Amino acid sequence: YTMAKEKALLLISGGIDSPVAGWMMMKKGIGKDKQGLEIVALHFSVEPFSDNSPELKSKKVSKHLGIKKFITVTNGKQQAILTKKCDHRFYYILQRRLFLRIAEVIAKKENCKYLITGDNIGQVGSQTLKNMEVISSAVKIPILRPILTNDKNYTVEVAKKIKTFEDSIGPEICSILGPSNPATKSTVKRIEWEESKIDVNELISESMKDMRIDKL
């Protein structure tokens, strides 16, 4: 008799890091029996500001990893509101807080106990420890970051080994609306003040209206 695997929601962007993060948690797992987690994939599409190529490659990689369920939330318009109404320097922090809030809602629907991200310290402006702390404070669900301290070259080697690298290379479309000089430091107080300029709950509910679920 084997216990049912615990489930986690993987935020997959179309880049190199998130598939490796997902694969690691599928293999390693957490908890007493250390069996891998069952993964549901979640992709945020920035359409209409890009095409659907990041979604298609994320879907292909998810299928390759053996993930059975792939969820797409198309919320480019909601992401654009962040650029118009808030200080653009904090865009990545605000964007990721929005993503996590939406992911938390979906995780509850999918009975997922954790979120998994491909965060890697210092790789982009939002991924400083201080900013990650501010981003994480938007939700209560535990966030697993298995490649947080990886050297990028090591992550690339793993991606090549698990055969996700070729499908993951290419420009990161998720930065299409981002600033050229993102803030590397922030505080919860400052970001909550930025969020007071927008209706966060409306952005979440509008994003959820454009959600698709695909069986892989």
DRENTIVEX-861947 format. One record per atom (N, C-alpha, C): x, y, z; residue in one letter. Coordinates in pm, 1 decimal, m for minus. Layout:
         X         Y         Z  aa
         X         Y         Z   a
...
# end
This chain:
         X         Y         Z  aa
      85.2    m120.6       0.0   y
       0.0       0.0       0.0   y
      87.7     124.1       0.0   y
      61.4     213.8     m93.2   t
     134.8     341.3     m95.3   t
      35.0     455.0     m77.9   t
      75.6     551.7       1.3   m
     m10.2     667.6      22.8   m
     m18.6     750.2    m104.6   m
    m132.2     818.0    m123.6   a
    m145.8     907.8    m238.2   a
     m43.9    1019.9    m224.4   a
      11.2    1059.3    m335.6   k
     111.2    1166.6    m333.5   k
      46.0    1299.2    m297.4   k
     122.1    1379.7    m223.7   e
      77.0    1516.7    m200.5   e
      92.2    1595.2    m330.6   e
       6.4    1694.3    m347.9   k
       5.7    1769.7    m473.4   k
      64.1    1909.2    m454.7   k
     126.1    1957.4    m560.4   a
     180.9    2093.3    m560.7   a
     153.1    2157.6    m695.3   a
     141.8    2289.4    m694.4   l
     116.0    2366.2    m816.2   l
     246.7    2431.1    m859.2   l
     294.3    2395.2    m978.1   l
     419.5    2448.3   m1031.8   l
     391.3    2568.4   m1121.0   l
     448.4    2683.8   m1087.9   l
     438.2    2801.8   m1173.6   l
     544.4    2788.8   m1281.7   l
     500.3    2760.4   m1404.6   i
     594.0    2732.9   m1513.9   i
     586.8    2846.0   m1616.0   i
     703.6    2902.5   m1647.4   s
     707.2    3026.2   m1725.6   s
     742.3    3005.5   m1872.2   s
     804.9    2893.4   m1904.5   g
     859.8    2876.9   m2038.7   g
    1010.7    2893.8   m2040.1   g
    1068.7    2926.5   m1923.6   g
    1213.9    2939.7   m1912.1   g
    1279.1    2809.3   m1868.2   g
    1408.5    2815.0   m1838.6   i
    1486.8    2695.9   m1804.0   i
    1461.5    2650.7   m1659.8   i
    1442.0    2746.5   m1568.8   d
    1444.9    2717.0   m1425.8   d
    1324.1    2639.6   m1374.7   d
    1202.4    2684.0   m1410.0   s
    1083.4    2624.4   m1347.4   s
    1065.0    2475.4   m1379.1   s
    1094.6    2426.4   m1500.9   p
    1082.5    2281.5   m1522.7   p
    1179.3    2201.3   m1434.5   p
    1299.5    2255.4   m1414.1   v
    1396.6    2186.8   m1327.3   v
    1345.3    2182.9   m1184.1   v
    1288.9    2294.7   m1138.5   a
    1231.8    2300.4   m1003.7   a
    1120.5    2196.8    m987.9   a
    1033.7    2187.7   m1087.8   g
     924.8    2090.6   m1084.2   g
     975.5    1948.0   m1082.9   g
    1072.4    1919.3   m1168.6   w
    1129.4    1784.9   m1177.9   w
    1190.6    1743.8   m1044.4   w
    1262.7    1836.9    m979.8   m
    1326.1    1805.5    m851.3   m
    1223.4    1767.1    m745.9   m
    1111.7    1839.0    m741.9   m
    1009.5    1809.1    m641.0   m
     928.9    1683.9    m677.2   m
     921.2    1650.9    m804.7   m
     857.6    1525.1    m845.1   m
     943.0    1406.2    m802.3   m
    1074.4    1425.9    m806.3   k
    1168.2    1319.2    m773.1   k
    1187.8    1306.5    m623.2   k
    1210.5    1420.0    m558.1   k
    1254.3    1418.9    m418.7   k
    1138.4    1410.0    m322.3   k
    1042.1    1498.4    m339.5   g
     929.3    1499.3    m247.3   g
     968.4    1550.2    m109.4   g
     869.3    1563.5     m24.3   i
     891.3    1605.4     112.8   i
     799.4    1524.4     201.7   i
     810.7    1541.3     330.5   g
     725.8    1465.0     420.8   g
     790.2    1333.7     462.5   g
     715.4    1251.2     535.5   k
     771.7    1131.7     598.7   k
     821.6    1028.6     497.9   k
     742.0    1001.4     395.6   d
     778.4     891.9     305.7   d
     869.3     935.9     191.4   d
     891.3    1065.5     178.9   k
     984.5    1121.6      79.0   k
     947.8    1084.8     m64.8   k
     824.3    1043.6     m90.2   q
     788.1    1018.0    m228.7   q
     764.2    1152.3    m297.7   q
     786.2    1155.0    m427.1   g
     775.4    1280.2    m500.9   g
     634.7    1336.5    m497.7   g
     627.7    1464.3    m523.7   l
     497.7    1531.5    m527.0   l
     430.4    1511.8    m662.1   l
     299.1    1509.5    m661.4   e
     222.8    1512.4    m786.5   e
     208.7    1659.1    m826.9   e
     243.5    1688.3    m951.0   i
     250.8    1827.8    m995.5   i
     135.3    1863.2   m1088.7   i
      74.5    1977.4   m1062.0   v
     m16.0    2043.0   m1156.6   v
      57.3    2167.8   m1204.4   v
      60.2    2190.8   m1335.1   a
     134.3    2305.5   m1389.9   a
      41.4    2424.9   m1410.6   a
      93.0    2543.5   m1379.7   l
      19.1    2668.3   m1400.0   l
     106.6    2766.0   m1476.8   l
      53.8    2812.0   m1590.2   h
     127.0    2908.0   m1673.7   h
      47.3    3037.4   m1685.4   h
     116.2    3149.6   m1666.7   f
      53.8    3279.9   m1685.1   f
      93.0    3334.6   m1821.9   f
      m6.1    3354.8   m1906.7   s
      18.1    3408.9   m2041.1   s
       1.2    3560.0   m2039.2   s
      94.1    3628.9   m2105.2   v
      88.9    3775.0   m2110.6   v
      17.2    3823.5   m2237.1   v
     m47.6    3730.4   m2307.6   e
    m129.4    3773.1   m2422.4   e
    m228.4    3880.6   m2377.5   e
    m256.8    3982.3   m2456.4   p
    m226.8    4000.6   m2598.5   p
     m93.3    4070.0   m2628.0   p
      m5.1    4082.2   m2528.9   f
     122.3    4151.6   m2550.6   f
     230.1    4059.4   m2606.0   f
     199.1    3932.0   m2618.6   s
     288.3    3836.2   m2683.7   s
     200.0    3731.2   m2750.5   s
     264.7    3640.6   m2824.7   d
     187.6    3529.1   m2881.0   d
     179.6    3417.9   m2775.5   d
     132.1    3301.8   m2816.4   n
     114.6    3194.0   m2718.4   n
     231.9    3096.0   m2718.2   n
     345.5    3136.0   m2777.6   s
     459.6    3043.4   m2783.4   s
     511.0    3002.9   m2645.0   s
     515.6    3094.8   m2543.3   p
     558.5    3049.5   m2410.5   p
     464.2    2944.0   m2351.8   p
     333.4    2961.2   m2377.3   e
     236.9    2862.4   m2329.5   e
     260.3    2727.3   m2396.0   e
     282.2    2730.1   m2527.7   l
     300.6    2604.4   m2601.4   l
     425.8    2531.0   m2556.5   l
     536.1    2605.8   m2534.1   k
     657.8    2535.8   m2491.3   k
     647.0    2490.0   m2346.0   k
     575.7    2566.4   m2262.7   s
     553.8    2523.0   m2123.7   s
     470.7    2394.7   m2120.8   s
     372.1    2388.4   m2209.2   k
     285.5    2271.0   m2217.6   k
     365.2    2148.7   m2264.5   k
     450.3    2170.3   m2363.8   k
     533.1    2061.5   m2417.6   k
     627.6    2006.2   m2309.9   k
     691.2    2097.7   m2237.5   v
     784.4    2058.1   m2131.2   v
     709.7    1985.7   m2019.0   v
     590.9    2036.5   m1983.2   s
     511.1    1973.2   m1876.8   s
     475.0    1830.1   m1914.5   s
     433.8    1811.5   m2038.3   k
     398.3    1677.0   m2086.0   k
     519.9    1585.0   m2080.5   k
     635.1    1638.2   m2121.5   h
     759.7    1561.2   m2119.5   h
     793.4    1515.8   m1976.4   h
     765.5    1602.0   m1878.8   l
     796.0    1568.9   m1739.1   l
     695.0    1471.6   m1678.0   l
     586.7    1445.0   m1751.4   g
     486.0    1352.2   m1700.3   g
     376.1    1419.9   m1620.7   g
     367.2    1552.9   m1633.0   i
     260.4    1627.1   m1566.6   i
     131.2    1605.3   m1644.6   i
      25.5    1577.7   m1573.6   k
    m100.4    1538.1   m1640.4   k
    m199.4    1654.4   m1659.5   k
    m185.5    1758.6   m1578.3   k
    m281.1    1868.8   m1586.3   k
    m206.0    2000.9   m1603.3   k
    m250.1    2081.2   m1701.2   f
    m184.1    2207.4   m1733.9   f
    m289.7    2318.2   m1735.2   f
    m268.0    2418.8   m1652.4   i
    m363.3    2529.4   m1640.0   i
    m299.8    2656.4   m1696.1   i
    m373.5    2726.5   m1780.5   t
    m327.0    2854.5   m1835.0   t
    m418.3    2966.1   m1786.3   t
    m359.1    3069.9   m1731.4   v
    m431.6    3192.0   m1697.8   v
    m378.1    3303.0   m1787.5   v
    m464.6    3355.6   m1873.2   t
    m424.2    3464.5   m1961.9   t
    m463.8    3597.0   m1896.2   t
    m362.9    3672.1   m1852.3   n
    m394.7    3796.4   m1781.7   n
    m299.1    3910.9   m1816.8   n
    m263.3    3918.8   m1945.5   g
    m178.9    4029.1   m1990.9   g
    m239.7    4165.2   m1961.2   g
    m369.9    4176.6   m1978.1   k
    m436.1    4305.5   m1953.2   k
    m427.6    4344.9   m1805.7   k
    m440.6    4244.8   m1718.1   q
    m431.2    4272.8   m1574.1   q
    m287.5    4309.2   m1535.8   q
    m190.6    4241.3   m1598.2   q
     m50.9    4275.2   m1572.5   q
     m19.9    4417.5   m1620.4   q
     m80.2    4456.3   m1732.7   a
     m56.3    4590.4   m1787.7   a
    m108.0    4699.7   m1694.0   a
    m215.5    4670.4   m1620.8   i
    m269.7    4767.9   m1525.8   i
    m164.4    4803.0   m1420.5   i
     m83.3    4703.4   m1381.3   l
      23.8    4728.4   m1284.1   l
     123.1    4831.5   m1336.9   l
     150.6    4826.0   m1467.8   t
     247.9    4919.7   m1525.7   t
     191.1    5061.1   m1535.5   t
      59.2    5071.3   m1549.3   k
      m3.7    5202.3   m1568.3   k
     m30.5    5274.5   m1436.3   k
     m69.1    5198.4   m1334.1   k
    m117.8    5261.2   m1210.8   k
     m17.7    5259.5   m1095.5   k
      85.8    5177.0   m1106.7   c
     182.7    5164.6    m997.0   c
     321.3    5209.3   m1043.8   c
     409.5    5234.5    m948.6   d
     548.4    5269.5    m979.3   d
     611.0    5153.6   m1056.7   d
     654.3    5182.3   m1179.5   h
     700.7    5076.5   m1269.1   h
     821.2    5001.0   m1213.8   h
     900.2    5064.9   m1129.7   r
    1019.1    4998.9   m1074.1   r
     982.7    4875.0    m992.7   r
     860.5    4874.1    m938.0   f
     817.8    4762.3    m852.7   f
     734.1    4659.1    m928.7   f
     735.1    4668.7   m1060.6   y
     647.1    4584.1   m1142.3   y
     664.3    4435.3   m1112.9   y
     789.3    4386.5   m1112.5   y
     810.2    4241.7   m1096.0   y
     759.1    4193.0    m960.7   y
     775.9    4275.2    m858.9   i
     728.2    4237.6    m725.4   i
     575.3    4231.8    m725.6   i
     512.5    4334.7    m781.0   l
     365.9    4339.7    m788.3   l
     311.6    4226.6    m876.0   l
     378.3    4201.5    m987.5   q
     336.2    4095.1   m1078.8   q
     340.9    3959.4   m1009.3   q
     449.9    3933.0    m939.0   r
     465.3    3802.1    m875.6   r
     371.4    3785.9    m756.0   r
     343.7    3894.9    m686.6   r
     244.5    3887.1    m578.8   r
     105.8    3854.3    m636.2   r
      74.5    3914.2    m750.9   l
     m52.3    3883.7    m818.2   l
     m54.6    3737.1    m861.4   l
      55.0    3690.5    m921.7   f
      62.7    3550.7    m964.5   f
      41.7    3455.3    m846.4   f
     108.8    3483.5    m734.8   l
      98.0    3394.2    m619.3   l
     m42.4    3392.2    m562.0   l
    m106.9    3508.4    m560.0   r
    m244.2    3513.7    m508.8   r
    m338.8    3429.4    m596.4   r
    m322.6    3444.0    m728.2   i
    m405.6    3364.2    m819.6   i
    m372.4    3216.0    m802.4   i
    m243.7    3185.3    m792.1   a
    m199.6    3046.2    m774.9   a
    m254.6    2986.0    m646.0   a
    m261.6    3066.8    m540.8   e
    m314.2    3017.6    m413.4   e
    m461.6    2978.4    m427.3   e
    m538.5    3060.3    m499.7   v
    m680.3    3029.1    m524.3   v
    m692.7    2898.1    m602.7   v
    m611.0    2884.5    m707.4   i
    m615.8    2764.1    m791.1   i
    m568.5    2641.7    m712.7   i
    m465.7    2660.1    m630.8   a
    m412.7    2548.6    m550.3   a
    m520.4    2490.6    m460.2   a
    m602.5    2576.9    m401.7   k
    m711.2    2529.1    m314.9   k
    m810.7    2446.4    m396.1   k
    m842.4    2493.1    m516.6   k
    m936.5    2420.4    m602.7   k
    m880.4    2283.9    m642.6   k
    m746.9    2278.6    m660.7   e
    m682.0    2156.8    m708.7   e
    m629.1    2068.6    m595.5   e
    m658.7    2107.1    m470.8   n
    m608.8    2033.2    m353.6   n
    m456.6    2023.4    m348.9   n
    m391.5    2131.8    m392.0   c
    m245.6    2138.7    m385.3   c
    m204.1    2204.5    m253.8   c
    m109.2    2142.8    m184.7   k
     m66.3    2195.2     m54.1   k
      46.8    2295.9     m66.0   k
     114.5    2297.4    m181.4   y
     231.6    2382.9    m197.3   y
     231.1    2449.3    m334.4   y
     304.2    2560.0    m343.1   l
     341.1    2617.6    m471.7   l
     489.4    2587.9    m493.5   l
     527.7    2570.1    m619.4   i
     669.1    2551.2    m655.0   i
     706.5    2659.3    m755.4   i
     818.4    2726.7    m731.5   t
     866.1    2826.5    m827.2   t
    1011.1    2797.7    m864.6   t
    1052.7    2854.5    m976.8   g
    1191.4    2841.3   m1022.4   g
    1277.7    2958.4    m978.5   g
    1241.7    3021.7    m867.7   d
    1320.2    3136.5    m819.0   d
    1464.8    3096.5    m793.8   d
    1554.5    3188.5    m831.2   n
    1698.2    3168.4    m812.9   n
    1757.2    3302.4    m768.8   n
    1823.9    3303.7    m655.7   i
    1867.7    3430.4    m595.8   i
    1946.4    3516.2    m694.9   i
    1901.7    3641.0    m707.3   g
    1978.5    3741.1    m780.1   g
    1972.2    3732.2    m931.3   g
    1891.4    3641.2    m984.6   q
    1892.6    3624.1   m1129.5   q
    1822.2    3739.2   m1202.9   q
    1710.6    3782.6   m1149.5   v
    1646.6    3902.5   m1203.8   v
    1619.1    3996.6   m1087.0   v
    1578.9    4117.1   m1117.5   g
    1565.4    4220.9   m1016.0   g
    1480.1    4183.3    m897.3   g
    1373.8    4105.7    m922.3   s
    1282.7    4074.3    m811.2   s
    1339.1    3966.9    m719.8   s
    1440.2    3894.4    m767.7   q
    1484.3    3775.6    m695.1   q
    1600.0    3803.8    m598.9   q
    1588.6    3913.7    m525.7   t
    1674.5    3934.4    m409.4   t
    1599.9    3876.5    m290.0   t
    1673.3    3844.2    m184.3   l
    1607.5    3783.5     m67.9   l
    1501.1    3875.3      m9.3   l
    1531.4    4005.1      m3.7   k
    1434.8    4100.0      52.7   k
    1307.6    4102.7     m31.2   k
    1323.2    4109.5    m164.1   n
    1205.3    4112.6    m250.6   n
    1126.1    3982.1    m243.9   n
    1197.1    3868.8    m234.7   m
    1126.2    3740.9    m223.4   m
    1043.5    3735.4     m95.5   m
    1097.7    3792.5      10.3   e
    1024.6    3797.9     137.1   e
     895.5    3878.7     121.0   e
     906.0    3992.6      52.1   v
     789.1    4078.1      28.0   v
     688.6    4006.2     m62.5   v
     738.2    3939.8    m165.7   i
     651.3    3867.1    m258.9   i
     577.4    3754.6    m186.5   i
     651.5    3678.2    m106.4   s
     592.8    3562.7     m36.3   s
     484.8    3604.2      62.5   s
     496.3    3724.8     116.2   s
     402.1    3768.7     219.4   s
     260.7    3790.0     165.6   s
     244.9    3784.9      33.1   a
     112.8    3803.2     m28.3   a
      21.2    3682.5      m5.9   a
      80.8    3565.8      26.5   v
       0.9    3443.5      39.7   v
      37.1    3368.3     167.1   v
     m50.1    3274.2     202.7   k
     m24.0    3191.1     320.7   k
      26.7    3051.6     283.6   k
       0.2    3008.2     161.8   i
      40.0    2874.0     118.7   i
     193.6    2863.9     115.8   i
     250.9    2749.6     159.1   p
     396.7    2734.9     153.2   p
     447.9    2736.6       9.5   p
     563.1    2803.3      m9.8   i
     624.4    2812.8    m142.9   i
     756.3    2737.1    m140.5   i
     769.0    2638.5    m228.6   l
     892.3    2560.3    m239.9   l
     977.9    2618.5    m351.2   l
    1106.9    2641.7    m320.0   r
    1200.6    2698.7    m418.3   r
    1324.3    2609.3    m425.7   r
    1313.0    2493.4    m489.5   p
    1421.1    2394.3    m482.3   p
    1551.3    2435.7    m549.6   p
    1547.4    2533.0    m641.5   i
    1673.5    2572.1    m707.4   i
    1719.6    2710.5    m661.8   i
    1673.2    2752.5    m545.8   l
    1698.5    2888.6    m497.8   l
    1846.4    2926.3    m499.8   l
    1932.8    2836.2    m455.8   t
    2075.4    2870.1    m445.0   t
    2160.3    2802.2    m552.0   t
    2095.2    2741.6    m650.2   n
    2171.2    2676.1    m757.4   n
    2256.2    2774.7    m835.8   n
    2374.5    2731.1    m873.3   d
    2449.9    2801.1    m976.4   d
    2375.1    2779.9   m1108.1   d
    2365.3    2884.1   m1188.3   k
    2287.5    2874.7   m1313.4   k
    2338.8    2762.3   m1402.6   k
    2470.8    2745.8   m1407.0   n
    2527.6    2640.8   m1492.1   n
    2481.0    2502.4   m1448.5   n
    2465.6    2483.6   m1317.3   y
    2417.6    2354.8   m1266.5   y
    2273.7    2330.6   m1309.9   y
    2190.7    2434.9   m1299.6   t
    2050.6    2422.3   m1342.3   t
    2043.1    2387.8   m1491.1   t
    2128.6    2450.7   m1571.0   v
    2133.5    2421.5   m1714.7   v
    2173.1    2275.6   m1738.1   v
    2271.1    2226.8   m1661.6   e
    2314.0    2087.1   m1675.5   e
    2200.2    1990.4   m1643.1   e
    2124.7    2022.1   m1537.2   v
    2010.5    1936.5   m1501.1   v
    1905.5    1941.1   m1612.3   v
    1878.9    2061.8   m1664.1   a
    1780.9    2076.8   m1772.7   a
    1820.2    1993.5   m1894.5   a
    1950.8    1989.3   m1922.7   k
    1997.9    1908.1   m2036.1   k
    1980.4    1759.3   m2005.2   k
    2008.0    1722.4   m1882.0   k
    1998.4    1581.5   m1841.0   k
    1854.2    1531.6   m1849.4   k
    1760.1    1616.0   m1808.5   i
    1618.3    1572.9   m1808.8   i
    1547.9    1608.3   m1940.9   i
    1628.4    1661.6   m2033.6   k
    1582.3    1689.9   m2170.8   k
    1470.2    1794.1   m2178.0   k
    1481.3    1898.5   m2094.4   t
    1388.9    2012.4   m2104.8   t
    1458.8    2136.5   m2159.3   t
    1591.7    2131.2   m2168.1   f
    1670.0    2251.2   m2202.1   f
    1634.8    2306.3   m2340.1   f
    1633.3    2219.6   m2440.1   e
    1611.7    2264.7   m2578.2   e
    1477.6    2336.2   m2594.2   e
    1376.3    2286.4   m2526.0   d
    1243.8    2348.2   m2536.1   d
    1229.7    2472.6   m2448.2   d
    1325.5    2492.8   m2356.6   s
    1314.1    2603.5   m2260.9   s
    1396.7    2726.1   m2297.3   s
    1490.1    2710.7   m2392.3   i
    1574.4    2825.7   m2425.9   i
    1495.9    2925.4   m2510.8   i
    1545.9    3047.1   m2513.7   g
    1475.2    3153.5   m2586.3   g
    1440.7    3265.3   m2490.5   g
    1391.5    3376.9   m2543.2   p
    1363.4    3493.1   m2459.5   p
    1251.9    3466.5   m2359.4   p
    1263.8    3528.4   m2242.5   e
    1160.8    3518.0   m2138.7   e
    1055.3    3624.6   m2165.4   e
     939.2    3583.6   m2212.2   i
     833.4    3677.9   m2247.8   i
     773.2    3744.5   m2124.0   i
     788.8    3678.5   m2005.8   c
     726.3    3732.6   m1884.9   c
     783.3    3869.4   m1847.4   c
     896.4    3907.3   m1908.9   s
     957.5    4037.7   m1878.0   s
     917.2    4146.0   m1978.2   s
     823.9    4112.3   m2066.5   i
     790.0    4203.3   m2176.9   i
     736.3    4338.4   m2128.2   i
     668.7    4338.5   m2015.1   l
     613.1    4462.8   m1960.8   l
     700.0    4521.9   m1849.4   l
     813.2    4457.5   m1824.5   g
     895.3    4496.3   m1709.7   g
     979.6    4621.0   m1733.1   g
    1026.5    4682.8   m1623.2   p
    1110.1    4802.7   m1632.4   p
    1254.4    4767.0   m1666.6   p
    1329.4    4863.6   m1717.5   s
    1471.3    4838.6   m1747.2   s
    1554.8    4840.1   m1619.7   s
    1507.6    4914.4   m1517.2   n
    1579.9    4919.1   m1390.0   n
    1487.1    4881.8   m1274.2   n
    1460.5    4750.7   m1256.6   p
    1368.3    4710.4   m1150.4   p
    1426.5    4734.9   m1011.6   p
    1339.0    4761.4    m916.5   a
    1381.3    4782.4    m777.6   a
    1434.4    4651.2    m719.7   a
    1551.5    4657.9    m657.7   t
    1608.9    4538.4    m595.9   t
    1576.5    4531.9    m446.2   t
    1522.9    4640.2    m392.5   k
    1482.1    4641.7    m251.1   k
    1340.0    4696.6    m241.1   k
    1266.7    4643.3    m148.3   s
    1129.9    4691.6    m126.3   s
    1091.1    4657.0      16.5   s
     979.3    4707.7      59.8   t
     922.6    4670.5     189.8   t
     776.3    4635.4     168.7   t
     722.5    4554.8     257.7   v
     580.7    4518.6     248.7   v
     496.1    4646.0     252.3   v
     534.0    4738.0     338.8   k
     457.2    4862.8     352.7   k
     452.8    4939.6     221.6   k
     567.7    4951.3     153.2   r
     572.5    5025.6      26.7   r
     490.8    4954.7     m81.6   r
     503.7    4823.7     m87.2   i
     433.0    4748.8    m191.9   i
     282.4    4749.3    m165.6   i
     243.1    4740.2     m39.9   e
      99.7    4748.5      m9.3   e
      44.3    4886.7     m44.2   e
     126.6    4987.7     m31.1   w
      84.2    5121.8     m73.0   w
      66.3    5127.3    m224.8   w
     158.9    5064.6    m298.7   e
     144.3    5056.8    m444.8   e
      16.1    4981.5    m480.8   e
     m12.2    4873.9    m406.6   e
    m130.9    4792.3    m435.7   e
    m260.1    4865.5    m399.0   e
    m249.4    4967.8    m314.8   s
    m370.0    5045.5    m281.6   s
    m418.0    5128.3    m400.7   s
    m332.7    5143.8    m502.1   k
    m368.8    5219.9    m622.4   k
    m453.1    5136.9    m719.8   k
    m461.5    5006.9    m694.4   i
    m533.7    4916.0    m784.4   i
    m633.5    4833.8    m702.6   i
    m723.3    4764.2    m769.8   d
    m816.3    4673.2    m702.7   d
    m762.7    4531.3    m721.0   d
    m685.8    4486.2    m623.0   v
    m618.8    4357.1    m634.9   v
    m719.8    4243.9    m653.7   v
    m827.1    4246.2    m575.4   n
    m927.9    4138.6    m585.8   n
    m992.0    4134.0    m724.1   n
   m1012.2    4250.9    m782.8   e
   m1068.7    4253.6    m918.5   e
    m969.1    4196.0   m1019.6   e
    m841.1    4228.6   m1003.5   l
    m739.3    4172.9   m1094.1   l
    m737.2    4020.0   m1084.3   l
    m753.1    3969.3    m963.2   i
    m755.1    3823.9    m944.0   i
    m878.2    3763.7   m1010.7   i
    m995.2    3820.1    m983.4   s
   m1119.3    3761.7   m1037.8   s
   m1125.2    3773.5   m1190.3   s
   m1075.9    3886.6   m1244.6   e
   m1072.8    3901.9   m1390.8   e
    m975.7    3801.6   m1453.4   e
    m863.2    3778.0   m1387.0   s
    m766.6    3679.5   m1437.2   s
    m827.2    3539.3   m1436.8   s
    m900.8    3508.8   m1331.3   m
    m959.0    3374.9   m1318.8   m
   m1065.1    3346.9   m1425.2   m
   m1122.3    3453.5   m1480.6   k
   m1222.9    3435.0   m1586.2   k
   m1161.5    3376.7   m1712.4   k
   m1031.9    3404.6   m1731.1   d
    m965.3    3353.7   m1852.2   d
    m868.8    3241.8   m1814.1   d
    m924.2    3136.7   m1755.8   m
    m845.8    3020.2   m1714.1   m
    m887.6    2899.7   m1796.9   m
    m790.0    2828.0   m1847.8   r
    m816.7    2706.3   m1923.8   r
    m742.2    2590.2   m1859.5   r
    m805.5    2474.5   m1858.7   i
    m741.5    2353.6   m1803.8   i
    m728.5    2251.7   m1916.3   i
    m606.2    2203.6   m1937.1   d
    m579.7    2102.0   m2038.3   d
    m529.2    1975.1   m1972.7   d
    m580.6    1861.2   m2015.1   k
    m526.3    1731.8   m1973.2   k
    m415.2    1694.3   m2071.9   k
    m300.1    1659.4   m2018.8   l
    m186.1    1628.1   m2106.1   l
    m171.0    1477.0   m2124.1   l
# end
